[in-house]
Amino acid sequence: MPDVDTSKEEKKFYEDVPMKTPGFFLKGSGSLDWGMKNRLARIFNPRSGRTVMLAIDHGYFQGPTTGLERIDLNIVPLVPYADALMLTRGILRTTIPPASTKPIVVRASGGPSILKELSNEEIALDIEDAIRMNASAMAIQVFIGGEFETRSVHNMTRLVDMGLRYGIPVMAVTAVGKEMVRDAKYFRLACRICAELGAHFVKTYYVPEGFETVTASCPVPIVMAGGKKIEVLDALKMASNAIQRGASGVDMGRNIFQSENPVAMIKAIGAVVHKNLSPDKAYEMFNDLKK
């Protein structure tokens, strides 16, 4: 077939320059499909390898949480400062501006409210709806040691199967029951089980003793859960310690949207996560921004 290229210049094939086969920056994700990697690269900043997710999905089991009474007024102004949003499909469709380009981690499990046994969850999202919402990942609660442990694990594995079919990663969220001890031994168990059974990244709590063993023994990225509201400096220290001990980011809610200045707080957390700013310097930054 004749060459239809009309350029008179000699073509350049750079025969002496071998084509590079780059790896993927995220722990345990090198063998995933292109679409999976692309979605994960939206959630995790490829330059730092980390993420600051804003968790606002609390209402799926506890209703209008303090600070989340009006998502349109309290949360939408924070969206530009987050790397990703973790939320329900109801809030996404009713309140988040469609012009936003922030990646969405959509809550995919639910069932019981705070009035019932929380571990009795089921998958509450169809994969086709996740596709319609252009979700970058799906999040599901896993109750290791809970009354309905097996059901929650099977929920996760079914969601992983659906996600693999369409290239959407799954974040397992390790839920801790009231009677369980929050220590490294428990979180090593919970995080490893989630990763072994297919979760692409795991959200779990920080513990002062042995957290580095939790991240080291989990073959996929761990994102630290923000947990209950604590003092600003303590929250910054917790985020910094988690990052320095192997976490690939944070998924904070109450310590941001319940802060006296949520914008200043999410910016300070971002500096800790992406720039390794010390907690003391980040606290100074928070106070300066607050003014």
Buried (B, 14 or more C-beta within 10 A) or exposed (E): EEEEEEEEEEEEEEEEEEEEEEEBBBBBBEEBEEEBBEBBBBBBBEEBBBBBBBBBBBBBBEEEBEBBEEBEEBBBEBBEBBBBBBBBBEBBEEBBEEEBEBBBBBBBBBBBEEEEEBBBBBBBBEBEEBEEBBBBBBBBBBBBBBEBBEBBBBBBBBBBEBBBEBBBBBBBBBBBBEEBEEBBEBBBBBBBBBBEBBBBBBBBBBBEEBBBBBBEBBEBBBBBBBBEBBEBEEBBBBBBBBBEBBBBBBBBBBBBBBBEBBBBBBBBBBBBBBEEBEBEBBBEBBEEBBE
